[in-house]
């Protein structure tokens, strides 16, 4: 179903955002 796909995509986006945030905190020089 499309609903499941949307939920999975949302989970991936949240995970990517969290990773990007961690990277930014670890390397504040790269803005």
Backbone as XML, in Angstrom:
<?xml version="1.0"?>
<chain id="A" units="angstrom">
  <residue number="1" name="UNK">
    <atom name="N" x="0.837" y="-1.221" z="0.000"/>
    <atom name="CA" x="0.000" y="0.000" z="0.000"/>
    <atom name="C" x="0.864" y="1.260" z="0.000"/>
  </residue>
  <residue number="2" name="UNK">
    <atom name="N" x="0.318" y="2.321" z="-0.480"/>
    <atom name="CA" x="1.079" y="3.584" z="-0.505"/>
    <atom name="C" x="1.334" y="4.089" z="0.908"/>
  </residue>
  <residue number="3" name="UNK">
    <atom name="N" x="0.385" y="3.845" z="1.810"/>
    <atom name="CA" x="0.536" y="4.359" z="3.181"/>
    <atom name="C" x="1.817" y="3.819" z="3.805"/>
  </residue>
  <residue number="4" name="UNK">
    <atom name="N" x="2.063" y="2.522" z="3.621"/>
    <atom name="CA" x="3.272" y="1.926" z="4.214"/>
    <atom name="C" x="4.514" y="2.585" z="3.618"/>
  </residue>
  <residue number="5" name="UNK">
    <atom name="N" x="4.483" y="2.790" z="2.294"/>
    <atom name="CA" x="5.653" y="3.403" z="1.646"/>
    <atom name="C" x="5.894" y="4.800" z="2.193"/>
  </residue>
  <residue number="6" name="UNK">
    <atom name="N" x="4.835" y="5.557" z="2.380"/>
    <atom name="CA" x="4.983" y="6.928" z="2.899"/>
    <atom name="C" x="5.573" y="6.883" z="4.311"/>
  </residue>
  <residue number="7" name="UNK">
    <atom name="N" x="5.100" y="5.942" z="5.124"/>
    <atom name="CA" x="5.607" y="5.841" z="6.494"/>
    <atom name="C" x="7.098" y="5.503" z="6.470"/>
  </residue>
  <residue number="8" name="UNK">
    <atom name="N" x="7.488" y="4.569" z="5.601"/>
    <atom name="CA" x="8.909" y="4.203" z="5.523"/>
    <atom name="C" x="9.738" y="5.398" z="5.058"/>
  </residue>
  <residue number="9" name="UNK">
    <atom name="N" x="9.249" y="6.107" z="4.053"/>
    <atom name="CA" x="9.991" y="7.266" z="3.546"/>
    <atom name="C" x="10.155" y="8.303" z="4.650"/>
  </residue>
  <residue number="10" name="UNK">
    <atom name="N" x="9.081" y="8.484" z="5.435"/>
    <atom name="CA" x="9.157" y="9.482" z="6.516"/>
    <atom name="C" x="10.202" y="9.048" z="7.536"/>
  </residue>
  <residue number="11" name="UNK">
    <atom name="N" x="10.236" y="7.748" z="7.851"/>
    <atom name="CA" x="11.225" y="7.252" z="8.826"/>
    <atom name="C" x="12.639" y="7.517" z="8.304"/>
  </residue>
  <residue number="12" name="UNK">
    <atom name="N" x="12.852" y="7.250" z="7.014"/>
    <atom name="CA" x="14.187" y="7.474" z="6.443"/>
    <atom name="C" x="14.562" y="8.950" z="6.523"/>
  </residue>
  <residue number="13" name="UNK">
    <atom name="N" x="13.610" y="9.824" z="6.204"/>
    <atom name="CA" x="13.902" y="11.265" z="6.248"/>
    <atom name="C" x="14.283" y="11.683" z="7.661"/>
  </residue>
  <residue number="14" name="UNK">
    <atom name="N" x="13.539" y="11.201" z="8.642"/>
    <atom name="CA" x="13.838" y="11.573" z="10.034"/>
    <atom name="C" x="15.236" y="11.096" z="10.399"/>
  </residue>
  <residue number="15" name="UNK">
    <atom name="N" x="15.574" y="9.870" z="9.967"/>
    <atom name="CA" x="16.894" y="9.332" z="10.294"/>
    <atom name="C" x="17.989" y="10.176" z="9.636"/>
  </residue>
  <residue number="16" name="UNK">
    <atom name="N" x="17.774" y="10.538" z="8.363"/>
    <atom name="CA" x="18.783" y="11.344" z="7.658"/>
    <atom name="C" x="18.943" y="12.699" z="8.336"/>
  </residue>
  <residue number="17" name="UNK">
    <atom name="N" x="17.834" y="13.302" z="8.735"/>
    <atom name="CA" x="17.908" y="14.614" z="9.397"/>
    <atom name="C" x="18.702" y="14.498" z="10.692"/>
  </residue>
  <residue number="18" name="UNK">
    <atom name="N" x="18.455" y="13.433" z="11.458"/>
    <atom name="CA" x="19.166" y="13.256" z="12.727"/>
    <atom name="C" x="20.660" y="13.081" z="12.453"/>
  </residue>
  <residue number="19" name="UNK">
    <atom name="N" x="20.997" y="12.300" z="11.426"/>
    <atom name="CA" x="22.417" y="12.088" z="11.107"/>
    <atom name="C" x="23.068" y="13.409" z="10.713"/>
  </residue>
  <residue number="20" name="UNK">
    <atom name="N" x="22.386" y="14.177" z="9.865"/>
    <atom name="CA" x="22.944" y="15.461" z="9.422"/>
    <atom name="C" x="23.167" y="16.369" z="10.624"/>
  </residue>
  <residue number="21" name="UNK">
    <atom name="N" x="22.233" y="16.332" z="11.572"/>
    <atom name="CA" x="22.374" y="17.185" z="12.763"/>
    <atom name="C" x="23.612" y="16.757" z="13.550"/>
  </residue>
  <residue number="22" name="UNK">
    <atom name="N" x="23.800" y="15.445" z="13.714"/>
    <atom name="CA" x="24.967" y="14.966" z="14.459"/>
    <atom name="C" x="26.253" y="15.407" z="13.760"/>
  </residue>
  <residue number="23" name="UNK">
    <atom name="N" x="26.271" y="15.283" z="12.433"/>
    <atom name="CA" x="27.484" y="15.662" z="11.691"/>
    <atom name="C" x="27.767" y="17.146" z="11.894"/>
  </residue>
  <residue number="24" name="UNK">
    <atom name="N" x="26.720" y="17.960" z="11.835"/>
    <atom name="CA" x="26.921" y="19.411" z="12.000"/>
    <atom name="C" x="27.462" y="19.713" z="13.395"/>
  </residue>
  <residue number="25" name="UNK">
    <atom name="N" x="26.954" y="19.007" z="14.403"/>
    <atom name="CA" x="27.426" y="19.273" z="15.772"/>
    <atom name="C" x="28.876" y="18.806" z="15.921"/>
  </residue>
  <residue number="26" name="UNK">
    <atom name="N" x="29.229" y="17.701" z="15.262"/>
    <atom name="CA" x="30.588" y="17.175" z="15.378"/>
    <atom name="C" x="31.572" y="18.077" z="14.638"/>
  </residue>
  <residue number="27" name="UNK">
    <atom name="N" x="31.145" y="18.652" z="13.493"/>
    <atom name="CA" x="32.048" y="19.515" z="12.721"/>
    <atom name="C" x="31.396" y="20.869" z="12.476"/>
  </residue>
  <residue number="28" name="UNK">
    <atom name="N" x="31.445" y="21.766" z="13.435"/>
    <atom name="CA" x="30.819" y="23.088" z="13.286"/>
    <atom name="C" x="31.530" y="23.942" z="12.240"/>
  </residue>
  <residue number="29" name="UNK">
    <atom name="N" x="32.759" y="23.556" z="11.865"/>
    <atom name="CA" x="33.482" y="24.358" z="10.870"/>
    <atom name="C" x="32.808" y="24.271" z="9.507"/>
  </residue>
  <residue number="30" name="UNK">
    <atom name="N" x="32.186" y="23.116" z="9.201"/>
    <atom name="CA" x="31.514" y="22.968" z="7.901"/>
    <atom name="C" x="30.096" y="23.485" z="8.026"/>
  </residue>
  <residue number="31" name="UNK">
    <atom name="N" x="29.838" y="24.678" z="7.542"/>
    <atom name="CA" x="28.484" y="25.220" z="7.651"/>
    <atom name="C" x="27.822" y="25.196" z="6.283"/>
  </residue>
</chain>
